[in-house]
Amino acid sequence: MIHHGFKKGKRVLVILDTGEHVIGKFKKSSSNCIELENGKIKWSNIRSSTIYKNRTTKKSANQAVSDKSCNSEHSRNGNV
């Protein structure tokens, strides 16, 4: 069994031995399995489990262009 401290309703990421990633809301766990909203997974089939954090960054194209132009302007003026 993998040690965890998930609270009920928290979104978790479970990585299986096969490398497959399963994301779901935690319901409960027992000595044999972890139960998510979308099913049960046996502890013997789990490589790792952690709290899921969606880490996608959203930076618009306009911000990226303005960042580049600011950096170019500073380097031309000698202000790096």
C-alpha positions, -999 to 999 in steps of 0.1 A, spaced: 0 0 0 12 35 -9 10 60 19 -13 89 11 -33 116 28 -60 124 3 -91 142 15 -125 131 2 -134 149 -31 -98 160 -38 -87 153 -74 -58 128 -75 -34 115 -101 -27 78 -100 1 64 -121 -3 27 -128 25 1 -132 18 2 -170 26 39 -171 -11 49 -176 -22 80 -158 -57 80 -141 -72 113 -128 -103 112 -106 -118 125 -74 -109 105 -43 -137 87 -25 -120 63 0 -93 37 3 -89 3 20 -60 -20 25 -66 -35 -10 -76 -6 -32 -81 31 -37 -116 42 -48 -120 71 -72 -153 85 -86 -146 66 -118 -137 32 -102 -115 12 -79 -78 5 -85 -58 -22 -66 -28 -9 -47 -7 -37 -63 -13 -21 -97 -3 14 -86 33 28 -91 26 63 -76 -3 85 -65 -4 123 -57 -27 152 -56 -35 164 -91 -25 199 -100 -33 211 -135 0 229 -145 -8 242 -179 3 278 -184 -18 301 -205 2 329 -220 -13 347 -249 6 353 -281 3 391 -275 21 388 -241 48 367 -256 54 393 -284 54 422 -260 79 404 -237 103 399 -266 100 435 -277 107 447 -241 138 425 -239 150 436 -273 146 473 -264 165 469 -231 194 451 -248 196 479 -275 198 505 -248 223 485 -228 199 479 -200 199 441 -196 
